[in-house]
Amino acid sequence: MKSALMETKQQKPDTQKSESSQITEVTQNQFIKLDFSLENANAILEKFANAIKDSRPRMYNSLIGKTFELISEYSFELSFANQSQADDFTSEILNHLQGLLRRDLSNTEITIQTKISKEETQNFIYTAEDKFRNMASKNPTLIKLKQRFGLDFE
């Protein structure tokens, strides 16, 4: 009798394991590719940014106001101001946000890529020499006048 009970106990976990492995195999092999709009993806990005506002304020500041660019059928691109922001996003946020987009947009093929935007920074004029160089770049005759009259910066 003990042996019969032991056999039934041993059989139950095996059937449970096989059923759960079958379910896992089915869910892993199903790829969902529903159509979505860029507006929906950007709304999810904004919602995500607001959700991390208190826990990760720097990443919130990096993400707020940003929008995805669609670079292929299922790939988004997100631009950052510098490499540090892109690295932080990739290490801390990318997988979570990508999973959220895949779930909410019902599309398992979605990927996110990062890009560093090359925005020109404005050079500020601080010294008298900087001011002169700026004016001379607009009007080269100022260099001749400086040389002719022996002018110097003080």
C-alpha positions in Angstrom: 0.0 0.0 0.0 2.8 2.4 0.8 4.5 1.6 -2.5 1.2 2.4 -4.3 0.9 5.7 -2.5 4.6 6.5 -3.3 4.0 5.8 -7.0 1.0 8.1 -7.2 2.9 10.9 -5.4 5.8 10.5 -7.8 3.5 10.5 -10.8 1.7 13.7 -10.0 4.7 16.0 -10.0 5.8 14.5 -13.3 2.5 15.3 -14.9 2.5 18.8 -13.5 6.0 19.3 -14.8 5.1 18.1 -18.2 2.0 20.2 -18.4 3.8 23.3 -17.3 6.7 22.7 -19.7 4.1 22.3 -22.5 2.5 25.6 -21.6 5.9 27.3 -21.5 6.8 25.8 -24.9 3.5 27.0 -26.4 3.9 30.6 -25.0 7.5 30.8 -26.0 6.7 29.7 -29.6 3.8 32.1 -30.1 4.9 35.3 -31.7 2.3 38.1 -31.8 2.6 40.7 -34.5 -0.3 43.0 -34.3 -0.2 46.4 -36.0 0.3 49.5 -33.8 0.6 53.2 -34.2 3.5 55.4 -33.3 1.2 57.6 -31.3 0.3 54.6 -29.1 4.0 53.8 -28.5 4.8 57.4 -27.6 1.8 57.5 -25.2 3.3 54.4 -23.5 6.7 56.1 -23.3 5.2 59.2 -21.7 3.2 57.0 -19.2 6.4 55.0 -18.4 8.4 58.2 -17.8 5.7 59.6 -15.4 5.8 56.2 -13.6 9.5 56.5 -12.9 9.4 60.1 -11.9 9.9 59.6 -8.2 12.1 56.5 -8.3 14.5 57.6 -11.1 14.3 61.4 -11.5 17.4 61.6 -13.8 16.0 59.1 -16.2 12.6 60.8 -16.0 14.3 64.0 -17.1 16.0 62.2 -19.9 12.8 60.6 -21.2 10.2 63.3 -20.7 9.3 65.1 -23.9 11.0 62.5 -26.1 9.3 60.6 -28.8 10.1 57.4 -30.6 11.2 57.5 -34.3 10.1 54.4 -36.3 13.2 53.2 -38.1 11.8 49.9 -39.4 8.5 48.0 -39.2 9.0 47.0 -35.5 12.1 49.0 -34.4 12.0 52.3 -32.5 14.8 54.7 -32.0 15.2 57.0 -29.0 17.7 59.9 -29.1 19.7 61.1 -26.1 21.8 64.2 -25.6 24.9 62.3 -24.6 26.5 58.8 -24.2 26.0 58.7 -20.5 22.2 59.1 -20.7 22.1 56.4 -23.5 24.2 54.0 -21.3 22.0 54.6 -18.3 18.9 53.9 -20.4 20.3 50.8 -21.9 21.5 49.3 -18.6 18.5 50.3 -16.4 15.4 50.9 -18.5 15.6 49.4 -22.0 14.5 45.8 -21.2 11.7 46.9 -19.0 10.3 49.5 -21.5 10.7 47.1 -24.4 8.8 44.4 -22.5 6.1 47.0 -21.7 5.8 48.0 -25.3 5.6 44.4 -26.5 2.9 43.6 -24.0 0.8 46.8 -24.4 1.1 46.9 -28.2 0.7 43.1 -28.5 3.7 42.7 -30.7 6.7 40.6 -29.6 8.9 41.8 -32.4 9.3 45.4 -31.1 12.9 46.5 -30.4 14.3 49.8 -29.1 17.6 51.3 -30.2 19.4 54.4 -28.8 21.1 57.2 -30.7 23.2 60.1 -29.6 21.9 63.3 -31.1 24.5 65.7 -32.3 23.1 69.1 -31.4 25.3 72.1 -32.0 26.1 73.9 -28.8 26.3 77.6 -28.8 29.7 79.0 -27.9 29.4 81.8 -25.4 31.7 84.8 -25.6 33.5 85.4 -22.3 36.6 87.5 -22.9 37.5 90.5 -25.0 39.6 88.3 -27.3 36.6 86.0 -27.8 34.4 88.9 -28.7 37.0 90.2 -31.2 37.3 86.7 -32.9 33.5 86.5 -33.1 33.3 90.0 -34.7 36.3 89.3 -37.0 34.7 86.1 -38.3 31.8 88.2 -39.4 34.0 91.1 -40.7 37.6 90.2 -41.6 38.7 93.8 -42.1 38.7 94.2 -38.3 41.9 92.0 -38.2 43.6 94.5 -40.6 42.5 97.4 -38.4 43.8 95.8 -35.3 47.2 95.2 -36.9 47.4 98.6 -38.5 46.7 100.5 -35.3 48.5 98.1 -33.1 45.5 97.5 -30.9 45.7 95.1 -28.0 43.2 93.5 -25.6 43.1 94.7 -22.0 
